[in-house]
Amino acid sequence: QVQLVESGGGLVQAGGSLRLSCAASGLTFSSYLMGWFRQAPGKEREFLSAISWTGGTTYYADSVKGRFTISRDNAKNTVFLQMASLKPEDTAVYYCAASRVIFARTPLNYDYWGQGTQVTVSS
């Protein structure tokens, strides 16, 4: 049974930082593209970032480029999202996801999802 478990969310002031983690189990982690998405109330799920199987290639949405950094530790089956310079508009539930394709930014292309972690940025 595949499980993705996010952690590290919380309440932070604008300009602050958070580091999200996603621990995976039940899958060959190093064979999956890992992605981060977020969803704010009333909005569609938004692609933020993805990282290739080996971690050698990363992808970012324009909205987070330069502020967020994705990384992975295949030995620990964990993917991270370091978030800096947070803004109130970054407030959302953040999800990690796993995909067997080389690259995808569309949620439908991801096979497994975590339950999400809330990030709230106060002004």
N, C-alpha and C positions, 0 to 999 in steps of 0.2 A: 504494500500500500504506500503510495507516494504521499509524502507530507512536506509542505513548505510552511515554515513558521517564522513570521516576521517579529522583530522586537526592536526597541530603541525609540519608538515614538514618544510623544509627550507634548507639553506646553513649553514654548520658548518665545522670548521677545524678538521682535523684528531686529534683524542684524545678527542674530545668534546662529548657532550651529547645532546640528544633530547628526548622529551616525546611526543609520538603520542597518540591521542585520537580518539575514534570511537563512535559516538552517534547513537544509534539505535532507530527506531520507527516503529510502525505497526506490531510488533511481540511480543510474550511473551518472553521477553529477557532472563529471568531466566531459560527458557526451552531449550536454545541453547548453544551448544559448540561454543565458539568464537575463531577465529584464525586470525593470521597475516601472510601475504605472502608479497613477493616483486618480482618485475620483472625489470631486467635491460635490456637495449636495446639489441636485438638479442638473448636474453636468455629466457628460460622457466620460468614460474612462480614458485617461490621457497617457500616452507613451512618454516616458521620461528618459530612459537610458537602457542600454543593453550591452552585454559583454560576451565575447566569443568563448568557445569551449576552453581554449587555453588561456584566455585573458589577454591575448595579444592585441585584440581589436575592441575598441569601445565606440559606442554611438550615443549621441545626446540629442534631445530635442532643443530647439533654439531657446525655449523658455528657461532652460536650466544650464545651458552650456556656460562654462566658466564659473559656475557656482556649485554644481554637484559633481561628484566623482564616484564612479562605479569601480568596484574591484571584486576579486573573488579569491578564495583559498580552496583549491580543489582537494587538498589534503584534509580539510575540515568540512567539506561539503557546504560551504557558506559563501554567500554573496553579500556585499556591503554597498551602502549608498551613503557617502559622506556629503552632507548638505551644509552649505555655508551661506552667509548673507541672506538669511531667510526673510521672506516678505509675508505680509498677511495673506496675500493671494496664493501662497504655497499651502495654505490650510486645506487639508484633505485627508482621506484615508489612503495610505500608501500600500501597494501590493507588490509582491515579487511573483514572478512567473517563470516557467521553464518551457523551452521550445526545442524541438528537434531540427528546426530549419537553421540555415546558416545565419540569417538575419531576418528579423521581423519587428515591425512597429505596430502591427495591427493585433488587437487582443485575440481575435479569432485564430491567429496562428500559434498561440501559446496553448500547450497541452495541460499544464498544471498550474494551479494558483494557490497562494496562501490566503489566509483569512483577512489579512490587512492589519495595519497599525495606524492609529490616529496621530496625525501631526497637526498641532494648532499653533499658529504664530500670531501673537498679540501685537498690536500697534502701540 
